Structure formats: structure tokens, C-alpha cells
């Protein structure tokens, strides 16, 4: 029997964000895919979004993302923070086409923080940086999908002003 999950589609009308931080972030690139795959695995493991993926499956998901699974990766609006040859956190945005409306719009495909770096405001900082980069490119809004019950993510999104646009149920399926 498959498990049903509730998810929200959330939308934010973009406004300039204050990015006060001591973290040094840089834009992501194709070169980062292996480490982003590792981060995806570590960030989702033992959370509500853990669907039993292996580290290899997480890598394939990130490779698929860079191959256009969710639209073109917006590398100038997606950022990561590194420490000691690993990625602590990353925001990955794509130019997504909404299947229902046919409209292209920026999508926060992944906002990931390594399990031992959570609770330090890193994800909020990266999302604010991504929002400001989108604004600089003339974008007006950002959408995302979040699993209901992912309290940490929901807190960040609601704090920044994201509004629930739609709630739906989906079967729990593997990322790949």
C-alpha cells in the first residue's frame, strides 16, 4: 500500500531581501552535481521527505535536475555554501513550466541543508540571496512545492511571505 502525502504549492511575490550574513556563497555550476547529490542525500535522510533513496539515486536526481527535469537550472540565481570540501547548503532554482497553465516561472526545486548545519539560518540566507538574484533579472515571483509536515521548511517559507496556493495529495514515490 502506498503512502499518501499532502503537499503545498506556494508562491511568493518577490521583494528585496536583507542578506546580512557572514557566509560566503557562490553560484552553483554543473561541476557541483556530485557534491549536490551527496547533499541531497544527507539533507533528506531521516526526514519527512526521505523516500528511501540511496546516495546513487540522489546523485541521479541531481543529474536529472541539471539535465532539465524541472526546466533549465538558473545557475545565476542558485547558490551554495561550502566548508572543507563539502557543501553545507544549497538553493537550486529552475525555469519550470507549470503543466496546468503552460506558464514558465522560477521554481525553487531544492533548498537543502546538511543535517549537521541545520538551524543556523543558512537556508534562509541562501533563499534570500536567490530571491534578490531573481529580482535583479526582472522576475516577479517564485514558486515551490513543500511536503506538509516539513515544519522547518514551512517556517522559512512562511517567514519570507510565501502563500499557499494549492494543497494536493500525492503518492510517496522515489525521487528518481
C-alpha positions in Angstrom: 0.0 0.0 0.0 1.4 3.4 -1.0 1.5 6.2 1.5 -0.3 9.5 0.6 1.5 12.8 1.3 0.0 16.2 1.4 2.0 18.9 -0.4 1.6 22.6 -0.8 2.3 24.7 -3.9 3.4 28.0 -2.5 4.0 31.3 -4.3 6.0 34.5 -3.4 5.6 37.9 -4.9 9.3 38.9 -4.9 10.5 41.8 -2.8 14.1 42.8 -2.0 15.5 40.8 0.9 18.1 41.8 3.5 21.0 39.3 3.3 23.1 40.1 6.4 25.4 37.2 6.8 28.9 36.0 7.4 28.5 33.1 5.0 30.3 33.1 1.7 28.0 31.8 -1.0 28.8 31.3 -4.7 26.6 30.3 -7.7 26.2 26.6 -8.4 27.5 25.0 -11.6 27.3 21.7 -13.4 30.7 20.9 -11.8 28.9 20.8 -8.4 26.5 18.0 -9.3 28.3 15.2 -7.4 28.5 17.2 -4.2 25.0 18.4 -4.6 23.9 14.8 -5.0 25.6 14.0 -1.7 24.0 17.0 0.0 20.5 15.9 -1.3 21.0 12.5 0.2 22.3 13.9 3.6 19.7 16.6 3.8 16.6 14.4 3.1 17.8 11.3 5.1 15.5 10.6 8.1 13.2 13.5 7.3 9.5 13.5 6.1 10.9 13.8 2.6 13.1 10.7 2.9 11.6 8.1 0.5 14.4 5.6 1.0 16.6 6.8 -1.8 20.2 5.7 -1.9 23.1 8.1 -2.4 23.3 6.9 -6.0 19.6 7.7 -6.6 20.1 11.2 -5.0 23.0 11.8 -7.4 20.8 10.7 -10.4 18.1 13.1 -9.2 20.6 16.0 -9.2 22.0 14.9 -12.6 18.4 14.8 -13.9 17.8 18.3 -12.5 20.8 19.7 -14.4 19.6 17.8 -17.5 16.3 19.8 -17.4 14.0 17.6 -15.4 12.4 20.7 -13.8 13.4 23.1 -16.5 16.8 24.9 -17.1 18.8 25.3 -13.9 19.0 29.0 -13.1 22.7 29.0 -12.1 22.9 32.7 -11.6 20.1 32.5 -9.0 21.1 29.3 -7.3 23.8 29.3 -4.6 25.7 27.1 -2.3 27.9 27.4 0.8 31.0 25.2 1.1 33.1 24.2 4.0 36.0 21.8 4.0 35.4 20.3 0.5 31.7 19.7 1.1 28.6 21.6 0.5 26.8 22.7 3.7 23.7 24.1 2.0 22.3 25.0 -1.5 19.4 26.6 -3.2 18.6 25.2 -6.7 16.2 27.2 -8.8 14.9 26.1 -12.3 12.9 27.7 -15.1 9.9 25.5 -14.6 6.8 25.1 -16.9 3.6 24.7 -15.0 1.8 21.8 -16.6 -1.7 23.2 -15.8 -1.1 26.7 -17.1 1.8 26.3 -19.5 3.4 29.3 -17.8 7.2 29.3 -17.3 8.2 30.6 -13.9 11.1 30.2 -11.5 10.8 27.2 -9.2 12.7 26.5 -6.0 13.5 22.9 -6.9 15.7 22.3 -3.9 16.6 24.1 -0.7 18.9 21.7 1.1 21.0 22.0 4.3 23.3 19.2 5.5 21.9 17.7 8.7 24.7 19.0 10.9 24.3 22.5 9.6 20.6 22.9 10.2 19.1 25.6 12.4 21.8 28.2 11.7 19.9 30.3 9.2 21.9 29.1 6.2 18.9 28.1 4.2 17.1 31.3 4.8 20.2 33.3 3.8 20.5 31.3 0.5 16.8 31.7 -0.3 17.0 35.4 0.3 20.1 35.6 -2.0 18.2 33.6 -4.7 15.2 36.0 -4.4 17.4 39.0 -4.8 19.1 37.4 -7.8 15.7 36.7 -9.4 14.7 40.4 -8.8 17.9 41.6 -10.5 16.9 39.6 -13.6 13.4 41.1 -13.6 11.5 38.2 -12.2 8.3 38.9 -10.2 7.5 35.7 -8.4 8.9 32.3 -7.2 7.0 29.1 -6.7 7.9 25.9 -4.7 6.4 22.7 -3.5 6.7 21.5 0.1 5.6 18.5 2.0 3.1 19.3 4.7 4.8 18.4 7.9 8.2 19.6 6.8 8.0 22.2 9.6 11.5 23.7 9.2 10.9 24.4 5.5 7.4 25.7 6.1 8.6 28.1 8.7 11.3 29.5 6.4 8.8 29.9 3.5 6.0 31.5 5.6 8.5 33.8 7.4 9.6 35.1 3.9 6.0 35.6 2.8 5.2 32.6 0.6 1.5 31.9 0.4 -0.2 28.6 0.0 -1.7 28.5 -3.5 -2.8 24.9 -3.6 -2.9 21.8 -1.4 -2.8 18.3 -3.0 -2.2 14.7 -2.2 0.4 12.6 -4.0 1.7 9.1 -3.6 5.1 8.8 -1.9 7.4 8.0 -4.8 11.1 7.9 -5.1 12.8 10.9 -6.5 14.3 9.0 -9.4 
